[in-house]
Structures are given as C-alpha cells and as structure tokens.
Amino acid sequence: DYYLAWTGKGDALYEIGKFRDAASAYDLALKLRPDERRAAVKKGDALNEIGKYEAAAAAYSAAIALDGGDPYPVTRQADALAGLGAHIPAVELYRQAIEMQPEFHAAWRGEGLALLALNKPEEAVESLDRAAALKPDDALTWAGIGDALSRLGKLEDAVGAYMRSAAVRSEYTPAW
C-alpha cells in the first residue's frame, strides 16, 4: 500500500524538523487509508509543532474516533486546545487521559500547566508533583512547579524547583 510510503515519508520529514511537509505527507497517507490512526496522530503532532492547533485538534479527534482507548491522542488534543487558550476543555481531556492510564506523565503535566493557566496554582502543584514523581527528569514539569509555587508565594520552594529544572536541562531558559 502506498499509504505506508507516505507515512514513512512523513516520519522522515518530522524527524528532520520539516513539520509542514510531514503534515502534508500524513494527509496523503490518510487520503489513501482514512482509518490509519497512526498517520492521524502523527499529522496532529506535526501540526502542533507549527502552531496549527485547530487542525491538530481535528487530527487527534479523528485518531480518537478510530481508537478511543489510547491516552496519547487525547492528551495531545488537550495540548492543542491549550495552545488555543481553551484551558477548561483541555483540563477535561487531560483528566480523561489520566482515567485511561493513571501513570501517563504527559497528561498529569498537561493538566498541571493548564490549571496554572487558569490561575489555579494549588491544583497545578498537585498535578505537576504527580508528573514529577512519574518522570523526575522532565524540565518543563519542574519549571511549571516553580511557576505555581511562585504564584503561591512559596518563593524558596519555587527557586528549588527552577534549579531542578535547570539541572535536568540546563538550556531550558524558562527556568531562568
């Protein structure tokens, strides 16, 4: 099937950072085989990378319709909605993903960051702490914890979280 060739091309383009071209290749794969869930997810990933959040959310929605039991496309759809500033529906989707797989780090992190965007730092810390327990080497999680603690006025603890973020990934500038 030629859809595999287009999916493979999309994968290669994605790996070298040509996200727009990758999305086009995945789109061609989906035209040949509309039930190809992986191509729909990867198309969403490529579109997310170039800030096409509405189109990414639609691609993830198509993937979820094909297999609603996988927390990855649900979490990524939530990421796309968060990118659009739709944090309340994003939190709902993150929670769905957590129900599907309670140990899914990305869903906990996404929920925490969305709660932080909704100015709910106490809840954000709870979710981000869970994410950090699941994946202690994630700089973005630690930076989010730092932001939430800072908003709560726990500045010494915030500095510790930012230092942890920088220690995990020293080039991660939001920690500074």
Biotite code that builds the C-alpha atoms (Angstrom):
import biotite.structure as struc

atoms = struc.array([
    struc.Atom([0.000, 0.000, 0.000], chain_id="A", res_id=1, res_name="ASP", atom_name="CA", element="C"),
    struc.Atom([1.219, 3.466, -0.890], chain_id="A", res_id=2, res_name="TYR", atom_name="CA", element="C"),
    struc.Atom([-0.125, 4.882, 2.362], chain_id="A", res_id=3, res_name="TYR", atom_name="CA", element="C"),
    struc.Atom([2.867, 3.275, 4.113], chain_id="A", res_id=4, res_name="LEU", atom_name="CA", element="C"),
    struc.Atom([5.238, 5.151, 1.826], chain_id="A", res_id=5, res_name="ALA", atom_name="CA", element="C"),
    struc.Atom([3.545, 8.454, 2.655], chain_id="A", res_id=6, res_name="TRP", atom_name="CA", element="C"),
    struc.Atom([3.539, 7.649, 6.360], chain_id="A", res_id=7, res_name="THR", atom_name="CA", element="C"),
    struc.Atom([7.241, 6.776, 6.193], chain_id="A", res_id=8, res_name="GLY", atom_name="CA", element="C"),
    struc.Atom([7.977, 9.980, 4.322], chain_id="A", res_id=9, res_name="LYS", atom_name="CA", element="C"),
    struc.Atom([6.049, 11.908, 6.962], chain_id="A", res_id=10, res_name="GLY", atom_name="CA", element="C"),
    struc.Atom([8.098, 10.247, 9.704], chain_id="A", res_id=11, res_name="ASP", atom_name="CA", element="C"),
    struc.Atom([11.370, 11.141, 8.000], chain_id="A", res_id=12, res_name="ALA", atom_name="CA", element="C"),
    struc.Atom([10.306, 14.743, 7.404], chain_id="A", res_id=13, res_name="LEU", atom_name="CA", element="C"),
    struc.Atom([9.129, 15.047, 11.002], chain_id="A", res_id=14, res_name="TYR", atom_name="CA", element="C"),
    struc.Atom([12.476, 13.791, 12.307], chain_id="A", res_id=15, res_name="GLU", atom_name="CA", element="C"),
    struc.Atom([14.382, 16.470, 10.404], chain_id="A", res_id=16, res_name="ILE", atom_name="CA", element="C"),
    struc.Atom([12.029, 19.228, 11.564], chain_id="A", res_id=17, res_name="GLY", atom_name="CA", element="C"),
    struc.Atom([10.071, 19.730, 8.337], chain_id="A", res_id=18, res_name="LYS", atom_name="CA", element="C"),
    struc.Atom([6.757, 19.647, 10.139], chain_id="A", res_id=19, res_name="PHE", atom_name="CA", element="C"),
    struc.Atom([4.608, 21.319, 7.463], chain_id="A", res_id=20, res_name="ARG", atom_name="CA", element="C"),
    struc.Atom([5.830, 18.852, 4.832], chain_id="A", res_id=21, res_name="ASP", atom_name="CA", element="C"),
    struc.Atom([5.380, 15.978, 7.283], chain_id="A", res_id=22, res_name="ALA", atom_name="CA", element="C"),
    struc.Atom([1.764, 17.011, 7.899], chain_id="A", res_id=23, res_name="ALA", atom_name="CA", element="C"),
    struc.Atom([1.181, 17.024, 4.136], chain_id="A", res_id=24, res_name="SER", atom_name="CA", element="C"),
    struc.Atom([2.667, 13.545, 3.785], chain_id="A", res_id=25, res_name="ALA", atom_name="CA", element="C"),
    struc.Atom([0.490, 12.201, 6.617], chain_id="A", res_id=26, res_name="TYR", atom_name="CA", element="C"),
    struc.Atom([-2.510, 13.857, 4.993], chain_id="A", res_id=27, res_name="ASP", atom_name="CA", element="C"),
    struc.Atom([-1.783, 11.992, 1.751], chain_id="A", res_id=28, res_name="LEU", atom_name="CA", element="C"),
    struc.Atom([-1.495, 8.727, 3.688], chain_id="A", res_id=29, res_name="ALA", atom_name="CA", element="C"),
    struc.Atom([-4.889, 9.423, 5.247], chain_id="A", res_id=30, res_name="LEU", atom_name="CA", element="C"),
    struc.Atom([-6.432, 10.115, 1.853], chain_id="A", res_id=31, res_name="LYS", atom_name="CA", element="C"),
    struc.Atom([-5.292, 6.646, 0.777], chain_id="A", res_id=32, res_name="LEU", atom_name="CA", element="C"),
    struc.Atom([-6.317, 4.984, 4.031], chain_id="A", res_id=33, res_name="ARG", atom_name="CA", element="C"),
    struc.Atom([-8.655, 7.105, 6.199], chain_id="A", res_id=34, res_name="PRO", atom_name="CA", element="C"),
    struc.Atom([-8.649, 4.552, 9.025], chain_id="A", res_id=35, res_name="ASP", atom_name="CA", element="C"),
    struc.Atom([-4.875, 4.840, 9.611], chain_id="A", res_id=36, res_name="GLU", atom_name="CA", element="C"),
    struc.Atom([-4.862, 6.014, 13.244], chain_id="A", res_id=37, res_name="ARG", atom_name="CA", element="C"),
    struc.Atom([-1.097, 6.391, 13.497], chain_id="A", res_id=38, res_name="ARG", atom_name="CA", element="C"),
    struc.Atom([-0.986, 8.748, 10.499], chain_id="A", res_id=39, res_name="ALA", atom_name="CA", element="C"),
    struc.Atom([-3.768, 10.841, 12.063], chain_id="A", res_id=40, res_name="ALA", atom_name="CA", element="C"),
    struc.Atom([-1.850, 11.099, 15.351], chain_id="A", res_id=41, res_name="VAL", atom_name="CA", element="C"),
    struc.Atom([1.416, 11.958, 13.617], chain_id="A", res_id=42, res_name="LYS", atom_name="CA", element="C"),
    struc.Atom([-0.350, 14.551, 11.456], chain_id="A", res_id=43, res_name="LYS", atom_name="CA", element="C"),
    struc.Atom([-1.620, 16.134, 14.652], chain_id="A", res_id=44, res_name="GLY", atom_name="CA", element="C"),
    struc.Atom([1.886, 16.087, 16.139], chain_id="A", res_id=45, res_name="ASP", atom_name="CA", element="C"),
    struc.Atom([3.315, 17.809, 13.056], chain_id="A", res_id=46, res_name="ALA", atom_name="CA", element="C"),
    struc.Atom([0.561, 20.426, 13.045], chain_id="A", res_id=47, res_name="LEU", atom_name="CA", element="C"),
    struc.Atom([1.075, 21.087, 16.761], chain_id="A", res_id=48, res_name="ASN", atom_name="CA", element="C"),
    struc.Atom([4.768, 21.740, 16.079], chain_id="A", res_id=49, res_name="GLU", atom_name="CA", element="C"),
    struc.Atom([3.930, 24.534, 13.631], chain_id="A", res_id=50, res_name="ILE", atom_name="CA", element="C"),
    struc.Atom([1.221, 26.073, 15.823], chain_id="A", res_id=51, res_name="GLY", atom_name="CA", element="C"),
    struc.Atom([-1.745, 24.890, 13.752], chain_id="A", res_id=52, res_name="LYS", atom_name="CA", element="C"),
    struc.Atom([-3.639, 23.954, 16.899], chain_id="A", res_id=53, res_name="TYR", atom_name="CA", element="C"),
    struc.Atom([-7.173, 23.807, 15.450], chain_id="A", res_id=54, res_name="GLU", atom_name="CA", element="C"),
    struc.Atom([-6.071, 21.494, 12.646], chain_id="A", res_id=55, res_name="ALA", atom_name="CA", element="C"),
    struc.Atom([-4.037, 19.439, 15.126], chain_id="A", res_id=56, res_name="ALA", atom_name="CA", element="C"),
    struc.Atom([-7.054, 19.066, 17.423], chain_id="A", res_id=57, res_name="ALA", atom_name="CA", element="C"),
    struc.Atom([-9.101, 17.858, 14.442], chain_id="A", res_id=58, res_name="ALA", atom_name="CA", element="C"),
    struc.Atom([-6.430, 15.298, 13.514], chain_id="A", res_id=59, res_name="ALA", atom_name="CA", element="C"),
    struc.Atom([-6.331, 13.986, 17.089], chain_id="A", res_id=60, res_name="TYR", atom_name="CA", element="C"),
    struc.Atom([-10.125, 13.855, 17.134], chain_id="A", res_id=61, res_name="SER", atom_name="CA", element="C"),
    struc.Atom([-10.020, 11.647, 14.042], chain_id="A", res_id=62, res_name="ALA", atom_name="CA", element="C"),
    struc.Atom([-7.448, 9.384, 15.717], chain_id="A", res_id=63, res_name="ALA", atom_name="CA", element="C"),
    struc.Atom([-9.556, 9.154, 18.874], chain_id="A", res_id=64, res_name="ILE", atom_name="CA", element="C"),
    struc.Atom([-12.590, 8.211, 16.781], chain_id="A", res_id=65, res_name="ALA", atom_name="CA", element="C"),
    struc.Atom([-10.561, 5.301, 15.386], chain_id="A", res_id=66, res_name="LEU", atom_name="CA", element="C"),
    struc.Atom([-9.301, 4.156, 18.816], chain_id="A", res_id=67, res_name="ASP", atom_name="CA", element="C"),
    struc.Atom([-10.665, 5.923, 21.861], chain_id="A", res_id=68, res_name="GLY", atom_name="CA", element="C"),
    struc.Atom([-8.682, 3.888, 24.392], chain_id="A", res_id=69, res_name="GLY", atom_name="CA", element="C"),
    struc.Atom([-5.263, 5.437, 23.806], chain_id="A", res_id=70, res_name="ASP", atom_name="CA", element="C"),
    struc.Atom([-4.431, 8.333, 26.141], chain_id="A", res_id=71, res_name="PRO", atom_name="CA", element="C"),
    struc.Atom([-1.743, 9.767, 23.833], chain_id="A", res_id=72, res_name="TYR", atom_name="CA", element="C"),
    struc.Atom([-4.029, 11.368, 21.198], chain_id="A", res_id=73, res_name="PRO", atom_name="CA", element="C"),
    struc.Atom([-6.397, 12.521, 23.953], chain_id="A", res_id=74, res_name="VAL", atom_name="CA", element="C"),
    struc.Atom([-3.510, 14.245, 25.733], chain_id="A", res_id=75, res_name="THR", atom_name="CA", element="C"),
    struc.Atom([-2.204, 15.730, 22.506], chain_id="A", res_id=76, res_name="ARG", atom_name="CA", element="C"),
    struc.Atom([-5.688, 17.004, 21.606], chain_id="A", res_id=77, res_name="GLN", atom_name="CA", element="C"),
    struc.Atom([-5.736, 18.656, 25.034], chain_id="A", res_id=78, res_name="ALA", atom_name="CA", element="C"),
    struc.Atom([-2.302, 20.165, 24.279], chain_id="A", res_id=79, res_name="ASP", atom_name="CA", element="C"),
    struc.Atom([-3.695, 21.609, 21.047], chain_id="A", res_id=80, res_name="ALA", atom_name="CA", element="C"),
    struc.Atom([-6.693, 23.092, 22.871], chain_id="A", res_id=81, res_name="LEU", atom_name="CA", element="C"),
    struc.Atom([-4.364, 24.561, 25.499], chain_id="A", res_id=82, res_name="ALA", atom_name="CA", element="C"),
    struc.Atom([-2.376, 26.091, 22.638], chain_id="A", res_id=83, res_name="GLY", atom_name="CA", element="C"),
    struc.Atom([-5.599, 27.787, 21.554], chain_id="A", res_id=84, res_name="LEU", atom_name="CA", element="C"),
    struc.Atom([-6.177, 29.081, 25.078], chain_id="A", res_id=85, res_name="GLY", atom_name="CA", element="C"),
    struc.Atom([-9.080, 26.685, 25.687], chain_id="A", res_id=86, res_name="ALA", atom_name="CA", element="C"),
    struc.Atom([-7.771, 25.539, 29.054], chain_id="A", res_id=87, res_name="HIS", atom_name="CA", element="C"),
    struc.Atom([-11.036, 24.330, 30.604], chain_id="A", res_id=88, res_name="ILE", atom_name="CA", element="C"),
    struc.Atom([-11.783, 21.758, 27.873], chain_id="A", res_id=89, res_name="PRO", atom_name="CA", element="C"),
    struc.Atom([-8.077, 20.894, 27.852], chain_id="A", res_id=90, res_name="ALA", atom_name="CA", element="C"),
    struc.Atom([-8.220, 20.039, 31.574], chain_id="A", res_id=91, res_name="VAL", atom_name="CA", element="C"),
    struc.Atom([-11.256, 17.826, 30.909], chain_id="A", res_id=92, res_name="GLU", atom_name="CA", element="C"),
    struc.Atom([-9.357, 15.934, 28.214], chain_id="A", res_id=93, res_name="LEU", atom_name="CA", element="C"),
    struc.Atom([-6.248, 15.578, 30.368], chain_id="A", res_id=94, res_name="TYR", atom_name="CA", element="C"),
    struc.Atom([-8.439, 14.060, 33.065], chain_id="A", res_id=95, res_name="ARG", atom_name="CA", element="C"),
    struc.Atom([-9.920, 11.624, 30.552], chain_id="A", res_id=96, res_name="GLN", atom_name="CA", element="C"),
    struc.Atom([-6.401, 10.565, 29.579], chain_id="A", res_id=97, res_name="ALA", atom_name="CA", element="C"),
    struc.Atom([-5.475, 10.133, 33.249], chain_id="A", res_id=98, res_name="ILE", atom_name="CA", element="C"),
    struc.Atom([-8.535, 7.923, 33.743], chain_id="A", res_id=99, res_name="GLU", atom_name="CA", element="C"),
    struc.Atom([-7.387, 5.800, 30.795], chain_id="A", res_id=100, res_name="MET", atom_name="CA", element="C"),
    struc.Atom([-3.846, 5.497, 32.095], chain_id="A", res_id=101, res_name="GLN", atom_name="CA", element="C"),
    struc.Atom([-3.228, 6.884, 35.606], chain_id="A", res_id=102, res_name="PRO", atom_name="CA", element="C"),
    struc.Atom([0.561, 6.700, 35.194], chain_id="A", res_id=103, res_name="GLU", atom_name="CA", element="C"),
    struc.Atom([0.636, 8.774, 31.989], chain_id="A", res_id=104, res_name="PHE", atom_name="CA", element="C"),
    struc.Atom([3.111, 11.544, 32.816], chain_id="A", res_id=105, res_name="HIS", atom_name="CA", element="C"),
    struc.Atom([2.246, 13.840, 29.898], chain_id="A", res_id=106, res_name="ALA", atom_name="CA", element="C"),
    struc.Atom([-1.413, 14.006, 30.935], chain_id="A", res_id=107, res_name="ALA", atom_name="CA", element="C"),
    struc.Atom([-0.534, 14.965, 34.517], chain_id="A", res_id=108, res_name="TRP", atom_name="CA", element="C"),
    struc.Atom([1.939, 17.597, 33.311], chain_id="A", res_id=109, res_name="ARG", atom_name="CA", element="C"),
    struc.Atom([-0.535, 18.997, 30.789], chain_id="A", res_id=110, res_name="GLY", atom_name="CA", element="C"),
    struc.Atom([-3.291, 19.144, 33.384], chain_id="A", res_id=111, res_name="GLU", atom_name="CA", element="C"),
    struc.Atom([-0.995, 20.978, 35.790], chain_id="A", res_id=112, res_name="GLY", atom_name="CA", element="C"),
    struc.Atom([0.113, 23.526, 33.209], chain_id="A", res_id=113, res_name="LEU", atom_name="CA", element="C"),
    struc.Atom([-3.491, 24.113, 32.088], chain_id="A", res_id=114, res_name="ALA", atom_name="CA", element="C"),
    struc.Atom([-4.588, 24.570, 35.704], chain_id="A", res_id=115, res_name="LEU", atom_name="CA", element="C"),
    struc.Atom([-1.759, 27.048, 36.146], chain_id="A", res_id=116, res_name="LEU", atom_name="CA", element="C"),
    struc.Atom([-3.009, 28.943, 33.074], chain_id="A", res_id=117, res_name="ALA", atom_name="CA", element="C"),
    struc.Atom([-6.453, 29.001, 34.739], chain_id="A", res_id=118, res_name="LEU", atom_name="CA", element="C"),
    struc.Atom([-4.793, 30.588, 37.795], chain_id="A", res_id=119, res_name="ASN", atom_name="CA", element="C"),
    struc.Atom([-5.309, 27.530, 39.989], chain_id="A", res_id=120, res_name="LYS", atom_name="CA", element="C"),
    struc.Atom([-1.771, 27.140, 41.350], chain_id="A", res_id=121, res_name="PRO", atom_name="CA", element="C"),
    struc.Atom([-2.706, 24.845, 44.270], chain_id="A", res_id=122, res_name="GLU", atom_name="CA", element="C"),
    struc.Atom([-4.302, 22.309, 41.939], chain_id="A", res_id=123, res_name="GLU", atom_name="CA", element="C"),
    struc.Atom([-1.492, 22.817, 39.438], chain_id="A", res_id=124, res_name="ALA", atom_name="CA", element="C"),
    struc.Atom([1.132, 21.875, 42.044], chain_id="A", res_id=125, res_name="VAL", atom_name="CA", element="C"),
    struc.Atom([-0.751, 18.646, 42.839], chain_id="A", res_id=126, res_name="GLU", atom_name="CA", element="C"),
    struc.Atom([-0.848, 17.584, 39.180], chain_id="A", res_id=127, res_name="SER", atom_name="CA", element="C"),
    struc.Atom([2.704, 18.681, 38.467], chain_id="A", res_id=128, res_name="LEU", atom_name="CA", element="C"),
    struc.Atom([4.002, 16.917, 41.579], chain_id="A", res_id=129, res_name="ASP", atom_name="CA", element="C"),
    struc.Atom([2.379, 13.729, 40.280], chain_id="A", res_id=130, res_name="ARG", atom_name="CA", element="C"),
    struc.Atom([4.012, 14.296, 36.884], chain_id="A", res_id=131, res_name="ALA", atom_name="CA", element="C"),
    struc.Atom([7.404, 14.839, 38.548], chain_id="A", res_id=132, res_name="ALA", atom_name="CA", element="C"),
    struc.Atom([7.010, 11.632, 40.552], chain_id="A", res_id=133, res_name="ALA", atom_name="CA", element="C"),
    struc.Atom([6.349, 9.737, 37.325], chain_id="A", res_id=134, res_name="LEU", atom_name="CA", element="C"),
    struc.Atom([9.157, 11.379, 35.336], chain_id="A", res_id=135, res_name="LYS", atom_name="CA", element="C"),
    struc.Atom([11.632, 13.243, 37.545], chain_id="A", res_id=136, res_name="PRO", atom_name="CA", element="C"),
    struc.Atom([13.853, 14.285, 34.624], chain_id="A", res_id=137, res_name="ASP", atom_name="CA", element="C"),
    struc.Atom([11.279, 16.499, 32.865], chain_id="A", res_id=138, res_name="ASP", atom_name="CA", element="C"),
    struc.Atom([12.455, 20.119, 32.910], chain_id="A", res_id=139, res_name="ALA", atom_name="CA", element="C"),
    struc.Atom([9.090, 21.531, 31.822], chain_id="A", res_id=140, res_name="LEU", atom_name="CA", element="C"),
    struc.Atom([7.350, 19.866, 34.768], chain_id="A", res_id=141, res_name="THR", atom_name="CA", element="C"),
    struc.Atom([9.840, 21.340, 37.240], chain_id="A", res_id=142, res_name="TRP", atom_name="CA", element="C"),
    struc.Atom([9.564, 24.794, 35.675], chain_id="A", res_id=143, res_name="ALA", atom_name="CA", element="C"),
    struc.Atom([5.757, 24.529, 35.985], chain_id="A", res_id=144, res_name="GLY", atom_name="CA", element="C"),
    struc.Atom([6.113, 23.577, 39.638], chain_id="A", res_id=145, res_name="ILE", atom_name="CA", element="C"),
    struc.Atom([8.352, 26.603, 40.109], chain_id="A", res_id=146, res_name="GLY", atom_name="CA", element="C"),
    struc.Atom([5.797, 28.887, 38.458], chain_id="A", res_id=147, res_name="ASP", atom_name="CA", element="C"),
    struc.Atom([2.948, 27.501, 40.574], chain_id="A", res_id=148, res_name="ALA", atom_name="CA", element="C"),
    struc.Atom([4.915, 27.757, 43.819], chain_id="A", res_id=149, res_name="LEU", atom_name="CA", element="C"),
    struc.Atom([5.951, 31.295, 42.929], chain_id="A", res_id=150, res_name="SER", atom_name="CA", element="C"),
    struc.Atom([2.296, 32.285, 42.459], chain_id="A", res_id=151, res_name="ARG", atom_name="CA", element="C"),
    struc.Atom([1.554, 30.778, 45.851], chain_id="A", res_id=152, res_name="LEU", atom_name="CA", element="C"),
    struc.Atom([4.260, 32.958, 47.400], chain_id="A", res_id=153, res_name="GLY", atom_name="CA", element="C"),
    struc.Atom([6.467, 29.950, 48.223], chain_id="A", res_id=154, res_name="LYS", atom_name="CA", element="C"),
    struc.Atom([9.499, 31.577, 46.693], chain_id="A", res_id=155, res_name="LEU", atom_name="CA", element="C"),
    struc.Atom([12.238, 29.452, 48.255], chain_id="A", res_id=156, res_name="GLU", atom_name="CA", element="C"),
    struc.Atom([10.481, 26.293, 47.118], chain_id="A", res_id=157, res_name="ASP", atom_name="CA", element="C"),
    struc.Atom([9.974, 27.859, 43.680], chain_id="A", res_id=158, res_name="ALA", atom_name="CA", element="C"),
    struc.Atom([13.704, 28.544, 43.380], chain_id="A", res_id=159, res_name="VAL", atom_name="CA", element="C"),
    struc.Atom([14.383, 24.902, 44.259], chain_id="A", res_id=160, res_name="GLY", atom_name="CA", element="C"),
    struc.Atom([12.011, 23.731, 41.522], chain_id="A", res_id=161, res_name="ALA", atom_name="CA", element="C"),
    struc.Atom([13.575, 26.093, 38.983], chain_id="A", res_id=162, res_name="TYR", atom_name="CA", element="C"),
    struc.Atom([17.034, 24.846, 39.949], chain_id="A", res_id=163, res_name="MET", atom_name="CA", element="C"),
    struc.Atom([15.817, 21.275, 39.470], chain_id="A", res_id=164, res_name="ARG", atom_name="CA", element="C"),
    struc.Atom([14.502, 22.231, 36.022], chain_id="A", res_id=165, res_name="SER", atom_name="CA", element="C"),
    struc.Atom([17.823, 23.798, 35.078], chain_id="A", res_id=166, res_name="ALA", atom_name="CA", element="C"),
    struc.Atom([19.753, 20.815, 36.424], chain_id="A", res_id=167, res_name="ALA", atom_name="CA", element="C"),
    struc.Atom([17.707, 18.462, 34.273], chain_id="A", res_id=168, res_name="VAL", atom_name="CA", element="C"),
    struc.Atom([18.078, 20.581, 31.149], chain_id="A", res_id=169, res_name="ARG", atom_name="CA", element="C"),
    struc.Atom([20.441, 23.498, 31.519], chain_id="A", res_id=170, res_name="SER", atom_name="CA", element="C"),
    struc.Atom([19.479, 25.062, 28.192], chain_id="A", res_id=171, res_name="GLU", atom_name="CA", element="C"),
    struc.Atom([15.828, 25.266, 29.279], chain_id="A", res_id=172, res_name="TYR", atom_name="CA", element="C"),
    struc.Atom([15.529, 29.047, 29.625], chain_id="A", res_id=173, res_name="THR", atom_name="CA", element="C"),
    struc.Atom([12.076, 29.394, 31.278], chain_id="A", res_id=174, res_name="PRO", atom_name="CA", element="C"),
    struc.Atom([13.704, 28.071, 34.458], chain_id="A", res_id=175, res_name="ALA", atom_name="CA", element="C"),
    struc.Atom([15.900, 31.175, 34.460], chain_id="A", res_id=176, res_name="TRP", atom_name="CA", element="C"),
])
